[in-house]
Amino acid sequence: MVASLLTARGLNKQFRSGNQPVSVFRNLSLHLDRGESLALTGRSGSGKSTLLNILCGLEKPGTGSVQVLDEVFEGDTDRQTEARWASLRRQQIGVVFQEANLMPALSLLDNVRLRARLAGQSEDGCRDWLERLRIGELAGRYPDQVSGGQRQRAALAMVFAMKPALILADEPTGSLDRHTAEDVTGQLFDLQARHGCGLILATHDVELATRCSHHLDLGHLPEN
């Protein structure tokens, strides 16, 4: 077993605003072991979503390296590198976006089943995840037949069903009411505890951030 789940070293990211480069973060490094959790906080635009996208290979840093399990990524992205990232996202990295990423032509249950199957997991417990997230009665409905909050819970069920080594969650409860958000958050941390997976959570919720074992405020990073 690989001791380190995730290590990022010297990440730099810039965007351009007109003709001027704007730094999102500079020389950012972090480390996460199995069973640990990290809260990413900071004002809107501080780079939380950008960092999560880099850590799962959906976006390239300007410089720096990312290691996930025994895979190390650095330098330019080619087809082989993209394939390695895609394999990790399919089997080891569960990503929860701010907006639910569901297949519109599949029912909620079939979305969860597909995600489990792609990760090499059993489909037997997929309906149970929907039940635990209180949308079991909607299992046969399609994404456009349910509310945004219900779609987000289905997206979480997809991640839970794949039993990933690492979960990256970008404001996963932002579209949920307070009661449902607390319930879903409990499920998220329970899954992490039972399966020993890592969790990186981007959030504006200070109380939620305190539940994580580590905290990184992207709004207060050193400039060098």
PARODREN-247331 format. One record per residue (C-alpha): chain; residue in three letters; x, y, z; residue number from 0. Coordinates in Angstrom, 1 decimal, always signed. Example, Ala and Ser with C-alpha at 12.3 -4.5 7.8 and 13.67 -1.06 7.14 Angstrom:
2
c; r; c1; c2; c3; k
A; Ala; +12.3; -4.5; +7.8; 0
A; Ser; +13.7; -1.1; +7.1; 1
REM end
This chain:
224
c; r; c1; c2; c3; k
A; Met; +0.0; +0.0; +0.0; 0
A; Val; +1.2; +3.5; -0.9; 1
A; Ala; +1.7; +5.5; +2.3; 2
A; Ser; +0.9; +8.9; +0.7; 3
A; Leu; -2.4; +9.3; -0.8; 4
A; Leu; -1.9; +12.8; -2.3; 5
A; Thr; +1.1; +15.1; -2.5; 6
A; Ala; +1.2; +18.4; -4.5; 7
A; Arg; +4.5; +20.4; -4.7; 8
A; Gly; +5.2; +23.9; -5.9; 9
A; Leu; +1.9; +24.5; -7.7; 10
A; Asn; +1.6; +27.8; -9.5; 11
A; Lys; -1.4; +29.0; -11.4; 12
A; Gln; -2.1; +32.2; -13.3; 13
A; Phe; -4.9; +33.5; -15.4; 14
A; Arg; -4.8; +36.5; -17.7; 15
A; Ser; -6.9; +39.6; -17.2; 16
A; Gly; -6.6; +41.6; -20.3; 17
A; Asn; -2.8; +41.8; -21.0; 18
A; Gln; -1.9; +41.2; -17.3; 19
A; Pro; -1.2; +37.9; -15.7; 20
A; Val; -3.1; +37.4; -12.4; 21
A; Ser; -1.7; +34.9; -9.9; 22
A; Val; -4.3; +32.5; -8.3; 23
A; Phe; -1.7; +30.8; -6.1; 24
A; Arg; +2.1; +30.6; -6.0; 25
A; Asn; +4.3; +27.7; -4.9; 26
A; Leu; +1.4; +25.9; -3.2; 27
A; Ser; +2.2; +22.5; -1.6; 28
A; Leu; +0.0; +20.1; +0.3; 29
A; His; +0.0; +16.5; +1.6; 30
A; Leu; -2.8; +14.2; +2.5; 31
A; Asp; -2.7; +10.7; +3.9; 32
A; Arg; -5.4; +8.1; +3.8; 33
A; Gly; -8.1; +8.8; +6.3; 34
A; Glu; -7.3; +12.5; +6.5; 35
A; Ser; -9.5; +15.4; +5.5; 36
A; Leu; -8.6; +18.9; +4.3; 37
A; Ala; -10.9; +22.0; +4.2; 38
A; Leu; -10.2; +24.6; +1.5; 39
A; Thr; -11.6; +28.0; +2.4; 40
A; Gly; -11.2; +31.5; +1.1; 41
A; Arg; -13.2; +34.2; -0.6; 42
A; Ser; -14.8; +33.6; -4.0; 43
A; Gly; -12.1; +33.7; -6.7; 44
A; Ser; -9.3; +32.6; -4.3; 45
A; Gly; -8.7; +29.4; -6.3; 46
A; Lys; -10.6; +26.7; -4.4; 47
A; Ser; -12.3; +25.2; -7.5; 48
A; Thr; -9.1; +25.7; -9.6; 49
A; Leu; -7.0; +23.8; -7.1; 50
A; Leu; -9.5; +20.9; -7.0; 51
A; Asn; -9.5; +20.7; -10.8; 52
A; Ile; -5.7; +20.5; -10.8; 53
A; Leu; -5.7; +17.8; -8.1; 54
A; Cys; -7.9; +15.6; -10.3; 55
A; Gly; -6.3; +16.4; -13.6; 56
A; Leu; -9.1; +18.5; -15.1; 57
A; Glu; -6.9; +21.5; -15.3; 58
A; Lys; -3.1; +22.0; -15.6; 59
A; Pro; -1.0; +24.0; -13.2; 60
A; Gly; +1.5; +26.5; -14.6; 61
A; Thr; +4.3; +24.6; -12.8; 62
A; Gly; +4.5; +22.0; -10.1; 63
A; Ser; +3.7; +18.3; -9.6; 64
A; Val; +0.8; +16.2; -8.3; 65
A; Gln; +1.1; +12.7; -7.0; 66
A; Val; -2.0; +10.6; -6.4; 67
A; Leu; -1.3; +7.1; -5.0; 68
A; Asp; +1.5; +5.8; -7.2; 69
A; Glu; +0.9; +8.1; -10.1; 70
A; Val; +3.0; +11.3; -10.5; 71
A; Phe; +2.1; +14.1; -12.9; 72
A; Glu; +4.3; +17.0; -13.9; 73
A; Gly; +5.0; +19.0; -17.0; 74
A; Asp; +2.8; +19.2; -20.1; 75
A; Thr; -0.3; +17.0; -20.6; 76
A; Asp; -0.3; +14.5; -23.5; 77
A; Arg; -2.7; +11.8; -24.4; 78
A; Gln; -1.1; +9.2; -22.2; 79
A; Thr; -1.1; +11.6; -19.2; 80
A; Glu; -4.8; +12.4; -19.8; 81
A; Ala; -5.6; +8.7; -20.0; 82
A; Arg; -3.8; +8.1; -16.6; 83
A; Trp; -5.8; +11.0; -15.0; 84
A; Ala; -9.1; +9.6; -16.5; 85
A; Ser; -8.4; +6.2; -15.1; 86
A; Leu; -7.8; +7.7; -11.6; 87
A; Arg; -11.1; +9.7; -11.8; 88
A; Arg; -12.9; +6.6; -12.9; 89
A; Gln; -11.6; +4.3; -10.2; 90
A; Gln; -9.9; +6.2; -7.4; 91
A; Ile; -11.0; +9.8; -7.3; 92
A; Gly; -14.6; +10.7; -6.6; 93
A; Val; -15.3; +14.3; -7.7; 94
A; Val; -18.4; +16.2; -6.5; 95
A; Phe; -18.9; +19.4; -8.5; 96
A; Gln; -21.0; +22.5; -7.4; 97
A; Glu; -23.5; +21.4; -10.1; 98
A; Ala; -24.5; +17.7; -10.2; 99
A; Asn; -22.8; +16.0; -13.2; 100
A; Leu; -25.4; +13.4; -14.2; 101
A; Met; -26.1; +11.6; -17.5; 102
A; Pro; -29.5; +13.1; -18.6; 103
A; Ala; -30.5; +10.0; -20.5; 104
A; Leu; -30.2; +7.7; -17.4; 105
A; Ser; -32.4; +7.5; -14.3; 106
A; Leu; -30.9; +8.5; -11.0; 107
A; Leu; -30.4; +4.9; -10.1; 108
A; Asp; -28.8; +4.0; -13.4; 109
A; Asn; -26.4; +7.0; -13.0; 110
A; Val; -25.3; +5.5; -9.6; 111
A; Arg; -25.0; +2.0; -11.1; 112
A; Leu; -22.9; +3.2; -14.0; 113
A; Arg; -20.6; +5.0; -11.7; 114
A; Ala; -20.1; +2.0; -9.5; 115
A; Arg; -19.6; -0.3; -12.5; 116
A; Leu; -16.9; +2.0; -14.0; 117
A; Ala; -15.1; +2.0; -10.6; 118
A; Gly; -15.2; -1.8; -10.5; 119
A; Gln; -17.6; -1.9; -7.5; 120
A; Ser; -20.7; -3.9; -7.0; 121
A; Glu; -24.0; -2.4; -8.1; 122
A; Asp; -25.9; -4.2; -5.3; 123
A; Gly; -25.8; -1.3; -2.9; 124
A; Cys; -26.6; +1.6; -5.3; 125
A; Arg; -30.3; +1.9; -4.4; 126
A; Asp; -29.3; +1.9; -0.7; 127
A; Trp; -27.2; +5.0; -1.2; 128
A; Leu; -30.1; +6.8; -2.7; 129
A; Glu; -32.3; +5.6; +0.2; 130
A; Arg; -29.7; +6.9; +2.7; 131
A; Leu; -29.6; +10.2; +1.0; 132
A; Arg; -33.4; +10.4; +1.2; 133
A; Ile; -34.2; +10.2; -2.5; 134
A; Gly; -34.8; +6.5; -2.8; 135
A; Glu; -38.4; +7.1; -4.0; 136
A; Leu; -36.9; +9.1; -7.0; 137
A; Ala; -34.6; +6.3; -8.2; 138
A; Gly; -36.5; +5.8; -11.5; 139
A; Arg; -36.7; +9.5; -12.3; 140
A; Tyr; -34.4; +11.3; -14.7; 141
A; Pro; -32.3; +14.3; -13.8; 142
A; Asp; -34.6; +16.8; -15.4; 143
A; Gln; -37.5; +15.4; -13.4; 144
A; Val; -36.1; +16.3; -10.0; 145
A; Ser; -34.9; +19.4; -8.2; 146
A; Gly; -31.3; +20.7; -8.2; 147
A; Gly; -30.8; +19.6; -4.6; 148
A; Gln; -32.1; +16.1; -5.4; 149
A; Arg; -29.7; +15.9; -8.4; 150
A; Gln; -26.8; +16.9; -6.1; 151
A; Arg; -27.7; +14.1; -3.6; 152
A; Ala; -27.7; +11.7; -6.5; 153
A; Ala; -24.3; +12.9; -7.5; 154
A; Leu; -23.1; +12.3; -4.0; 155
A; Ala; -24.6; +8.8; -4.2; 156
A; Met; -22.6; +8.2; -7.3; 157
A; Val; -19.3; +9.1; -5.5; 158
A; Phe; -20.2; +7.0; -2.4; 159
A; Ala; -21.0; +4.0; -4.6; 160
A; Met; -17.6; +4.0; -6.2; 161
A; Lys; -15.8; +3.8; -2.8; 162
A; Pro; -12.9; +6.0; -3.9; 163
A; Ala; -9.5; +6.4; -2.3; 164
A; Leu; -9.9; +10.2; -2.5; 165
A; Ile; -13.0; +12.5; -2.6; 166
A; Leu; -12.7; +16.0; -3.9; 167
A; Ala; -15.9; +18.0; -3.1; 168
A; Asp; -16.5; +21.5; -4.3; 169
A; Glu; -19.2; +23.1; -2.1; 170
A; Pro; -21.1; +19.8; -2.2; 171
A; Thr; -24.0; +21.0; +0.0; 172
A; Gly; -24.3; +24.6; -1.5; 173
A; Ser; -27.6; +23.8; -3.2; 174
A; Leu; -29.2; +21.9; -0.2; 175
A; Asp; -31.3; +23.3; +2.7; 176
A; Arg; -29.6; +23.3; +6.1; 177
A; His; -31.2; +20.2; +7.4; 178
A; Thr; -30.4; +18.1; +4.3; 179
A; Ala; -26.9; +19.6; +4.1; 180
A; Glu; -26.2; +18.4; +7.7; 181
A; Asp; -27.5; +15.0; +6.8; 182
A; Val; -25.4; +14.7; +3.7; 183
A; Thr; -22.3; +16.0; +5.4; 184
A; Gly; -22.7; +13.4; +8.1; 185
A; Gln; -22.9; +10.7; +5.4; 186
A; Leu; -19.7; +12.1; +3.8; 187
A; Phe; -17.6; +12.0; +6.9; 188
A; Asp; -19.1; +8.6; +7.8; 189
A; Leu; -18.0; +7.2; +4.5; 190
A; Gln; -14.5; +8.6; +5.0; 191
A; Ala; -14.3; +7.1; +8.5; 192
A; Arg; -15.5; +3.6; +7.4; 193
A; His; -13.4; +3.3; +4.2; 194
A; Gly; -10.4; +5.3; +5.2; 195
A; Cys; -10.5; +7.5; +2.1; 196
A; Gly; -9.1; +11.0; +1.9; 197
A; Leu; -11.3; +14.0; +1.6; 198
A; Ile; -10.6; +17.5; +0.3; 199
A; Leu; -13.5; +19.8; +0.8; 200
A; Ala; -13.9; +23.3; -0.7; 201
A; Thr; -16.4; +25.2; +1.5; 202
A; His; -17.5; +28.6; +2.7; 203
A; Asp; -19.0; +27.0; +5.8; 204
A; Val; -16.6; +27.7; +8.7; 205
A; Glu; -18.3; +25.1; +10.9; 206
A; Leu; -18.0; +22.4; +8.3; 207
A; Ala; -14.3; +23.3; +7.8; 208
A; Thr; -13.6; +22.7; +11.5; 209
A; Arg; -14.7; +19.0; +11.1; 210
A; Cys; -11.8; +18.4; +8.8; 211
A; Ser; -8.4; +17.3; +10.2; 212
A; His; -6.5; +20.0; +8.2; 213
A; His; -7.4; +23.5; +7.0; 214
A; Leu; -5.9; +25.6; +4.1; 215
A; Asp; -7.2; +29.1; +3.6; 216
A; Leu; -6.4; +30.1; +0.1; 217
A; Gly; -7.2; +33.7; +0.8; 218
A; His; -4.2; +33.9; +3.2; 219
A; Leu; -1.4; +32.2; +1.3; 220
A; Pro; +2.1; +33.7; +1.4; 221
A; Glu; +3.0; +35.7; -1.7; 222
A; Asn; +6.3; +34.0; -2.4; 223
REM end
